[in-house]
Structure formats: structure tokens, C-alpha cells
Amino acid sequence: MKPTIAILGATGAVGQEFLAILEQRNTPMASLRLLASPRSAGKTVKFRGEHLPIEAVGPKSFDGVNIALFSAGASVSKEWAPIAVKSGAVVIDNSSAFRMDPAIPLVIPEINSEAIGNARIIANPNCSTIIMNMVVWPLHKARRAKRIVVSTYQAASGAGWQAMQELENQAREMLAGKPATMQVFPHPIAFNLFSHNTTIGADGYNVEETKMVLETRKIFNEPNLAITATCVRVPVLRAHSESVNITFEQPITEREAREILAKAPGVKVVDDRAANYFPMPKDASGQDDCLVGRIRQDISQPDNRGLDLFVCGDQLRKGAALNAVQIAEVLHFCYLQ
Ligand SMILES: NC(=O)c1ccc[n+]([C@@H]2O[C@H](COP(=O)([O-])OP(=O)(O)OC[C@H]3O[C@@H](n4cnc5c(N)ncnc54)[C@H](OP(=O)(O)O)[C@@H]3O)[C@@H](O)[C@H]2O)c1
């Protein structure tokens, strides 16, 4: 059976990536329904050579839909996911609405696709979490990670298409000697960087950092894994970068790590010391694989117990739309046939 697919948030940065990925992967489907807010109703979007209409989401939007891909923010997901499920759809949600609900699986298909089970709502993890986990998981499986220290360098696209426009506009304004216009971010993003623009909790961690900690523990099914994160927004248009330090229970050499990562699905090793060529967001943009390099022994740890890595991943693809489409593919092959 070919599924009918709906995208809620089809006009957004992730929604547009959904369309590109479904087209590129030639995903089999009976039909595609594109949904957004009433602001977008009546617009059209090109898909497989046809102009498809955007509809304002409503109570009947999910009738006959098998798989609903949600990328319209947490409050929209909370409102419409129960309605979509009641209509018979399985929802794959990109927002944070359901991620930490113990009844809802939080899935990266390369790591824990078995968690999907018979769930009617499946949560896609936070983008920085997915990119880190793609490289930490294969090493964790081999030598068991005890502690992870991560620092992120997050692109404007992580905050949606308006944030990407803000970076471009501010760059033009500032080069013309004008003050930067700020609408999405609280500080200028062009020629600057700042601590991630999410709320800071009583413990001093911002929401993005807390997501990386809690979501990784849930995906790995390791409730006591020690993780600490520092998340920073940088003036990069697209693709997040992360510096990751891992302490292991068992010794691991950098050569072993390179061999493990070279075989890991969805990971590409870019680690050319002679040419000083390592992962860069410009190379990760538009790619499905997460790029990993700067693979080196942590010299502060005895007995080869620590590694340092640098990873870049396109957070609109593997960090959002691609991961959700991969979940849809698991659902399609395992449960809907
Ligand atoms: N950007 C990323 O890298 C990334 C990564 C992982 C997860 N996510 C998550 O994915 C979601 C979307 O992010 P984004 O970056 O794509 O944002 P975005 O570019 O701002 O797009 C938001 C989308 O949601 C729609 N929308 C907003 N309010 C709505 C409403 N009340 N009813 C129906 N549709 C509504 C918008 O439609 P209109 O055009 O009609 O306003 C638009 O299609 C968020 O939950 C975000 O946290 C984003």
C-alpha cells in the first residue's frame, strides 16, 4: 500500500526540506497534502513537476492520511497531533512537544528504530542531539561512553527560514554601515555569536543544552549517562557544528575510532591532517551524512580513555526532515504494508 502523506508546516525551513527529500528519495506515496497556517492558504509549491496547493490546517486535514510529518512548532503539534491520530494517521513530530513523554518513542533510525513499536506519535529528536548522537552512538556501542562534553556552533537555519533571512539581511546592512535589524534573534547574528537563544533554567543551562542531555539519555536508553553541553549560535547560514569530548569505560585508540566511524551508517569521516581539512558546515550543507573529523586522543585522559571529535551535520536534513522521512520509511516498510 502506498501511503498518503501530509506535511504540516510545509512552507517552513524544515517543511521545504521535507519536499526536497521526498522528491530526491522518490518516496512512494498515493498523494501528498501540504498544510500550514491560514497565512499560506492558497499558495502553491512545486513537487515532482506539479504545483500543489497549500491548505490551512483544519479538523478534516488528516482524513485519509497515513503518515503526517509535523514541522510547525510545539504548540501546533500539541493542538493537531491528537486530531491527526484520531483521523488514523501516524504522526512524526519535529517539535519538542512530545520528546520527553515516556509513552512516546524518540527515534534516530540508525540507533533505536525498534523503539517505534506500534506508536501513533513518534518524536524526532532535537537537531543538535541527532548530529552528536550519530557519531557518539557507534563509539558508545564499541567502548561504552561514560561522559560526554559537547560545545555547539549552531547555524541560523536552526531557528527557521526567517532567521536565515535575518542573517543575510544583517550582513548586507552591516556591510553598508547600517545598524542590524533584529526580529528573530535577540542579538545581531551577522559578524557575531551568542549563547543559544533559548530560555535559561535555574541551573544555568539553556533549553537547547538541556535537550541535548535529556534526549541523548532517552535515545541511548542510558538514564545515568553523564553529559554536559554549551550551545552557541554562530553566523553560519546552514548546518550545525559540534566539538565533542567523550570519556569511555574501555580504552579506545584514535585508529579504532576512525575505523568504527568509517563503517557507521550516515557518518562520513573527513579527517585530513596533512591538508588541515576537517568537517565544515559548507561541506555538510545539503548532505545526508554527518561529517566527523579532528579524531584524536584526548591527551588529558590516561590509558586511551578519551577522544575528541568535531562533527558537522545539516540540521535541516539529518537533524530534522531526513530523520523524520527515515522514520516514515521504517513505518511504511514494517507496519503499513
Ligand atoms: N530549523 C531546524 O533546523 C529544525 C530542526 C529540528 C527541528 N525543528 C523544529 O521544526 C519545527 C519547524 O521549524 P522550522 O525551522 O521549519 O520553522 P519555520 O521555518 O518558521 O516554519 C514554520 C512552519 O510552521 C507553520 N505554522 C506556524 N504556525 C502555524 C499554525 N498556527 N498552524 C499551522 N501551521 C503553522 C508555518 O506556516 P506559515 O508559513 O503559514 O506561517 C511554517 O510552515 C519547529 O518545531 C522546530 O523547532 C527545526
The ligand as a Tripos MOL2 file, in Angstrom:
@<TRIPOS>MOLECULE
LIG
   48    52     1     0     0
SMALL
NO_CHARGES

@<TRIPOS>ATOM
      1 N1         15.0230   24.5490   11.5930 N.am      1 LIG1
      2 C1         15.6040   23.4600   12.0580 C.2       1 LIG1
      3 O1         16.7800   23.1860   11.7930 O.2       1 LIG1
      4 C2         14.8350   22.4970   12.9000 C.ar      1 LIG1
      5 C3         15.4750   21.3090   13.2760 C.ar      1 LIG1
      6 C4         14.7820   20.3910   14.0620 C.ar      1 LIG1
      7 C5         13.5040   20.6770   14.4550 C.ar      1 LIG1
      8 N2         12.9140   21.8540   14.0920 N.ar      1 LIG1
      9 C6         11.5540   22.1060   14.5350 C.3       1 LIG1
     10 O2         10.6970   22.0390   13.3970 O.3       1 LIG1
     11 C7          9.6130   22.9650   13.5790 C.3       1 LIG1
     12 C8          9.5850   23.9170   12.3800 C.3       1 LIG1
     13 O3         10.8150   24.6130   12.3100 O.3       1 LIG1
     14 P1         11.2210   25.4870   11.0500 P.3       1 LIG1
     15 O4         12.6380   25.8490   11.2880 O.co2     1 LIG1
     16 O5         10.8380   24.8220    9.7850 O.co2     1 LIG1
     17 O6         10.2970   26.7930   11.2690 O.3       1 LIG1
     18 P2          9.7800   27.8640   10.1950 P.3       1 LIG1
     19 O7         10.7300   27.9690    9.0530 O.co2     1 LIG1
     20 O8          9.4880   29.0850   10.9790 O.co2     1 LIG1
     21 O9          8.3940   27.2380    9.6500 O.3       1 LIG1
     22 C9          7.2640   27.0970   10.4780 C.3       1 LIG1
     23 C10         6.1500   26.4040    9.7270 C.3       1 LIG1
     24 O10         5.0550   26.1950   10.6280 O.3       1 LIG1
     25 C11         3.8770   26.7380   10.0700 C.3       1 LIG1
     26 N3          2.9990   27.2620   11.1230 N.ar      1 LIG1
     27 C12         3.2870   28.1960   12.0380 C.ar      1 LIG1
     28 N4          2.2040   28.4280   12.8400 N.ar      1 LIG1
     29 C13         1.2300   27.6150   12.4010 C.ar      1 LIG1
     30 C14        -0.1120   27.3670   12.8020 C.ar      1 LIG1
     31 N5         -0.6600   28.0190   13.8330 N.pl3     1 LIG1
     32 N6         -0.8250   26.4460   12.1320 N.ar      1 LIG1
     33 C15        -0.2850   25.7760   11.0870 C.ar      1 LIG1
     34 N7          0.9820   25.9540   10.6560 N.ar      1 LIG1
     35 C16         1.7340   26.8640   11.3080 C.ar      1 LIG1
     36 C17         4.3550   27.8660    9.1640 C.3       1 LIG1
     37 O11         3.3510   28.1550    8.2320 O.3       1 LIG1
     38 P3          3.1670   29.6530    7.6280 P.3       1 LIG1
     39 O12         4.2050   29.7810    6.5510 O.co2     1 LIG1
     40 O13         1.7870   29.6050    7.0670 O.co2     1 LIG1
     41 O14         3.3500   30.6070    8.7300 O.co2     1 LIG1
     42 C18         5.5850   27.2020    8.5450 C.3       1 LIG1
     43 O15         5.1940   26.3160    7.5260 O.3       1 LIG1
     44 C19         9.8540   23.6330   14.9310 C.3       1 LIG1
     45 O16         9.1490   22.9200   15.9260 O.3       1 LIG1
     46 C20        11.3470   23.4770   15.1350 C.3       1 LIG1
     47 O17        11.7030   23.5000   16.4910 O.3       1 LIG1
     48 C21        13.5500   22.7770   13.3110 C.ar      1 LIG1
@<TRIPOS>BOND
     1     1     2 1
     2     2     3 2
     3     2     4 1
     4     4     5 ar
     5     4    48 ar
     6     5     6 ar
     7     6     7 ar
     8     7     8 ar
     9     8     9 1
    10     8    48 ar
    11     9    10 1
    12     9    46 1
    13    10    11 1
    14    11    12 1
    15    11    44 1
    16    12    13 1
    17    13    14 1
    18    14    15 2
    19    14    16 1
    20    14    17 1
    21    17    18 1
    22    18    19 2
    23    18    20 1
    24    18    21 1
    25    21    22 1
    26    22    23 1
    27    23    24 1
    28    23    42 1
    29    24    25 1
    30    25    26 1
    31    25    36 1
    32    26    27 ar
    33    26    35 ar
    34    27    28 ar
    35    28    29 ar
    36    29    30 ar
    37    29    35 ar
    38    30    31 1
    39    30    32 ar
    40    32    33 ar
    41    33    34 ar
    42    34    35 ar
    43    36    37 1
    44    36    42 1
    45    37    38 1
    46    38    39 2
    47    38    40 1
    48    38    41 1
    49    42    43 1
    50    44    45 1
    51    44    46 1
    52    46    47 1
@<TRIPOS>SUBSTRUCTURE
     1 LIG1         1 GROUP 0 **** ****
